[in-house]
């Protein structure tokens, strides 16, 4: 029987980058063919934080009327679905 954790501890996001915002925008492209390549937990952590995390007492993204209706889930192959809990990140 496989033991699956109920929670995954995410590392604190790293804000160090060698690329400017402009370089990231220029290099951005859509992907239509997905690979089985694993994404490092540090990158997942940063993506989740940027999408719906907290910076101090405020969220990283605005919301009309401060309702924040977005809930983020992530699927991990062979492990299931996980809800992103921004309060614990």
N, CA, C and O of each residue as an XYZ file, in Angstrom:
356
protein
N       0.839     -1.184      0.000
C       0.000      0.000      0.000
C       0.885      1.249      0.000
O       1.851      1.330      0.759
N       0.559      2.200     -0.836
C       1.327      3.440     -0.939
C       0.779      4.451      0.052
O      -0.433      4.647      0.153
N       1.686      5.092      0.783
C       1.292      6.134      1.728
C       1.385      7.490      1.035
O       2.452      7.874      0.554
N       0.283      8.207      0.985
C       0.239      9.518      0.335
C       0.041     10.587      1.398
O      -0.894     10.501      2.194
N       0.916     11.600      1.422
C       0.769     12.646      2.437
C      -0.489     13.474      2.217
O      -0.900     13.710      1.081
N      -1.088     13.907      3.309
C      -2.257     14.778      3.217
C      -1.840     16.208      2.889
O      -2.597     16.959      2.274
N      -0.638     16.575      3.301
C      -0.102     17.907      3.025
C       1.327     17.773      2.531
O       2.043     16.843      2.903
N       1.727     18.702      1.699
C       3.108     18.767      1.228
C       3.657     20.112      1.665
O       3.085     21.155      1.348
N       4.754     20.091      2.386
C       5.388     21.338      2.811
C       6.142     21.938      1.635
O       7.056     21.321      1.089
N       5.750     23.141      1.254
C       6.419     23.835      0.155
C       7.540     24.698      0.697
O       7.391     25.320      1.748
N       8.670     24.744     -0.012
C       9.732     25.649      0.416
C       9.299     27.096      0.200
O       8.442     27.377     -0.638
N       9.888     27.995      0.949
C       9.613     29.418      0.743
C      10.061     29.788     -0.665
O      11.109     29.326     -1.116
N       9.287     30.614     -1.370
C       9.667     30.995     -2.732
C      10.983     31.754     -2.758
O      11.261     32.581     -1.890
N      11.779     31.457     -3.764
C      13.030     32.178     -3.971
C      12.771     33.266     -5.005
O      12.209     33.002     -6.067
N      13.175     34.463     -4.694
C      12.927     35.580     -5.599
C      14.176     35.980     -6.368
O      14.239     37.066     -6.945
N      15.162     35.104     -6.374
C      16.406     35.393     -7.088
C      16.283     34.891     -8.519
O      15.960     33.726     -8.750
N      16.537     35.761     -9.464
C      16.468     35.382    -10.866
C      17.539     36.126    -11.640
O      17.870     37.272    -11.333
N      18.066     35.465    -12.633
C      19.065     36.099    -13.492
C      18.417     36.736    -14.713
O      19.108     37.319    -15.549
N      17.087     36.629    -14.824
C      16.386     37.161    -15.986
C      15.529     38.355    -15.603
O      14.974     38.422    -14.507
N      15.438     39.286    -16.527
C      14.556     40.435    -16.328
C      13.131     40.042    -16.713
O      12.918     39.007    -17.343
N      12.177     40.855    -16.340
C      10.783     40.621    -16.722
C      10.668     40.598    -18.242
O       9.951     39.770    -18.805
N      11.376     41.508    -18.900
C      11.330     41.581    -20.355
C      11.827     40.289    -20.991
O      11.222     39.796    -21.944
N      12.926     39.734    -20.474
C      13.454     38.479    -21.013
C      12.462     37.335    -20.829
O      12.291     36.505    -21.722
N      11.820     37.294    -19.690
C      10.825     36.245    -19.430
C       9.659     36.347    -20.400
O       9.179     35.333    -20.906
N       9.203     37.563    -20.661
C       8.083     37.760    -21.587
C       8.486     37.364    -23.003
O       7.721     36.699    -23.702
N       9.673     37.763    -23.426
C      10.144     37.436    -24.772
C      10.301     35.928    -24.950
O       9.977     35.401    -26.014
N      10.787     35.230    -23.939
C      11.036     33.787    -24.028
C       9.790     32.943    -23.780
O       9.811     31.737    -24.028
N       8.714     33.542    -23.299
C       7.502     32.789    -22.988
C       6.893     32.197    -24.250
O       6.814     32.861    -25.283
N       6.468     30.956    -24.156
C       5.789     30.324    -25.281
C       4.802     29.280    -24.760
O       4.976     28.722    -23.677
N       3.777     29.036    -25.546
C       2.794     28.015    -25.185
C       3.354     26.637    -25.506
O       4.115     26.466    -26.457
N       2.968     25.673    -24.707
C       3.429     24.300    -24.908
C       2.234     23.443    -25.287
O       1.207     23.471    -24.610
N       2.361     22.693    -26.350
C       1.288     21.802    -26.790
C       1.664     20.337    -26.587
O       0.794     19.468    -26.549
N       2.946     20.070    -26.457
C       3.416     18.704    -26.222
C       4.045     18.664    -24.842
O       5.047     19.329    -24.575
N       3.447     17.885    -23.984
C       3.917     17.808    -22.609
C       4.843     16.621    -22.441
O       4.691     15.600    -23.111
N       5.787     16.762    -21.560
C       6.734     15.676    -21.301
C       6.489     15.115    -19.904
O       5.730     15.683    -19.119
N       7.129     14.012    -19.612
C       7.054     13.411    -18.278
C       8.130     13.973    -17.358
O       8.349     13.465    -16.258
N       8.788     15.008    -17.810
C       9.857     15.620    -17.022
C       9.288     16.218    -15.743
O       8.259     16.894    -15.765
N       9.957     15.968    -14.645
C       9.500     16.490    -13.357
C       9.884     17.960    -13.209
O      10.917     18.402    -13.711
N       9.035     18.701    -12.515
C       9.308     20.104    -12.209
C       9.791     20.172    -10.764
O       9.199     19.559     -9.876
N      10.852     20.907    -10.536
C      11.400     21.025     -9.190
C      10.373     21.663     -8.259
O       9.629     22.558     -8.658
N      10.342     21.190     -7.016
C       9.387     21.687     -6.017
C       9.565     23.188     -5.788
O       8.599     23.881     -5.470
N      10.786     23.695     -5.945
C      11.033     25.129     -5.776
C      10.292     25.946     -6.837
O       9.765     27.020     -6.547
N      10.257     25.431     -8.064
C       9.543     26.135     -9.136
C       8.035     26.076     -8.916
O       7.334     27.067     -9.124
N       7.541     24.921     -8.498
C       6.113     24.784     -8.198
C       5.730     25.751     -7.082
O       4.692     26.410     -7.147
N       6.574     25.828     -6.066
C       6.335     26.726     -4.939
C       6.217     28.175     -5.405
O       5.308     28.891     -4.986
N       7.122     28.604     -6.259
C       7.109     29.985     -6.750
C       5.881     30.258     -7.621
O       5.271     31.322     -7.513
N       5.519     29.314     -8.477
C       4.341     29.490     -9.339
C       3.074     29.617     -8.496
O       2.250     30.499     -8.738
N       2.921     28.741     -7.513
C       1.737     28.793     -6.651
C       1.691     30.095     -5.859
O       0.637     30.721     -5.748
N       2.828     30.499     -5.311
C       2.876     31.746     -4.543
C       2.516     32.937     -5.434
O       1.734     33.799     -5.033
N       3.087     32.984     -6.643
C       2.816     34.108     -7.540
C       1.351     34.142     -7.965
O       0.795     35.219     -8.178
N       0.726     32.985     -8.090
C      -0.664     32.914     -8.541
C      -1.670     33.277     -7.460
O      -2.724     33.837     -7.762
N      -1.356     32.961     -6.182
C      -2.369     33.169     -5.151
C      -1.772     33.238     -3.750
O      -2.476     32.985     -2.773
N      -0.507     33.570     -3.633
C       0.132     33.584     -2.324
C      -0.101     34.858     -1.526
O      -0.898     35.718     -1.901
N       0.608     34.951     -0.432
C       0.518     36.110      0.458
C       1.856     36.835      0.482
O       2.915     36.207      0.450
N       1.800     38.152      0.539
C       2.992     38.968      0.778
C       2.647     39.874      1.948
O       1.988     40.902      1.791
N       3.101     39.473      3.104
C       2.706     40.172      4.319
C       1.258     39.855      4.627
O       0.880     38.688      4.723
N       0.446     40.891      4.784
C      -0.976     40.695      5.065
C      -1.839     40.746      3.806
O      -3.060     40.605      3.881
N      -1.207     40.946      2.654
C      -1.954     41.074      1.402
C      -1.633     39.919      0.460
O      -0.606     39.253      0.589
N      -2.543     39.698     -0.492
C      -2.347     38.658     -1.492
C      -1.434     39.171     -2.600
O      -1.252     40.378     -2.756
N      -0.863     38.244     -3.366
C       0.025     38.610     -4.468
C      -0.739     39.101     -5.692
O      -0.150     39.683     -6.602
N      -2.057     38.866     -5.717
C      -2.881     39.281     -6.855
C      -4.099     40.053     -6.355
O      -4.584     39.793     -5.254
N      -4.597     40.998     -7.151
C      -5.787     41.736     -6.734
C      -7.058     40.928     -6.978
O      -7.056     39.955     -7.731
N      -8.133     41.343     -6.332
C      -9.438     40.719     -6.533
C     -10.514     41.780     -6.336
O     -10.497     42.522     -5.354
N     -11.446     41.842     -7.274
C     -12.540     42.806     -7.173
C     -13.329     42.565     -5.895
O     -13.824     41.463     -5.658
N     -13.442     43.588     -5.086
C     -14.179     43.478     -3.831
C     -13.492     42.609     -2.797
O     -14.104     42.226     -1.799
N     -12.232     42.296     -3.025
C     -11.442     41.442     -2.123
C     -12.137     40.108     -1.849
O     -12.079     39.586     -0.736
N     -12.798     39.558     -2.882
C     -13.515     38.290     -2.706
C     -12.623     37.070     -2.914
O     -12.879     36.016     -2.332
N     -11.592     37.194     -3.724
C     -10.646     36.107     -4.009
C     -11.355     34.781     -4.262
O     -11.183     33.831     -3.497
N     -12.151     34.709     -5.330
C     -12.922     33.490     -5.588
C     -12.095     32.333     -6.157
O     -12.605     31.221     -6.291
N     -10.844     32.578     -6.489
C     -10.006     31.550     -7.100
C      -9.464     30.571     -6.062
O      -8.927     30.983     -5.033
N      -9.606     29.290     -6.330
C      -9.000     28.236     -5.517
C      -8.066     27.462     -6.433
O      -8.452     27.099     -7.544
N      -6.854     27.208     -5.988
C      -5.874     26.533     -6.830
C      -5.664     25.103     -6.352
O      -5.484     24.835     -5.164
N      -5.695     24.196     -7.323
C      -5.422     22.783     -7.071
C      -4.283     22.361     -7.984
O      -4.118     22.902     -9.077
N      -3.510     21.405     -7.536
C      -2.416     20.882     -8.339
C      -2.541     19.364     -8.367
O      -2.897     18.741     -7.367
N      -2.249     18.786     -9.510
C      -2.299     17.337     -9.670
C      -0.877     16.806     -9.708
O      -0.052     17.266    -10.498
N      -0.601     15.846     -8.859
C       0.699     15.189     -8.855
C       0.507     13.754     -9.318
O      -0.271     12.995     -8.741
N       1.223     13.405    -10.357
C       1.101     12.069    -10.929
C       1.297     11.006     -9.852
O       2.240     11.076     -9.064
N       0.421     10.045     -9.827
C       0.462      8.916     -8.883
C       0.239      9.318     -7.430
O       0.366      8.477     -6.540
N      -0.088     10.576     -7.168
C      -0.311     11.007     -5.784
C      -1.697     11.599     -5.582
O      -2.253     11.507     -4.488
N      -2.255     12.201     -6.610
C      -3.589     12.759     -6.487
C      -3.631     14.264     -6.635
O      -2.729     14.881     -7.203
N      -4.701     14.841     -6.109
C      -4.955     16.276     -6.205
C      -4.698     16.926     -4.855
O      -4.998     16.360     -3.804
N      -4.137     18.128     -4.908
C      -3.847     18.865     -3.682
C      -4.381     20.290     -3.813
O      -4.268     20.911     -4.870
N      -4.950     20.788     -2.749
C      -5.447     22.163     -2.684
C      -4.317     23.046     -2.166
O      -3.667     22.710     -1.176
N      -4.084     24.173     -2.834
C      -3.039     25.102     -2.401
C      -3.552     25.922     -1.229
O      -4.515     26.677     -1.365
N      -2.913     25.776     -0.088
C      -3.271     26.518      1.123
C      -2.272     27.666      1.289
O      -1.195     27.487      1.857
N      -2.639     28.833      0.793
C      -1.730     29.979      0.828
C      -1.431     30.444      2.246
O      -0.409     31.094      2.468
N      -2.282     30.135      3.204
C      -2.037     30.538      4.594
C      -0.824     29.826      5.193
O      -0.162     30.362      6.081
N      -0.540     28.635      4.712
C       0.565     27.847      5.259
C       1.840     27.960      4.443
O       2.846     27.339      4.784
N       1.816     28.738      3.378
C       2.979     28.811      2.496
C       3.803     30.029      2.854
O       4.833     30.282      2.231
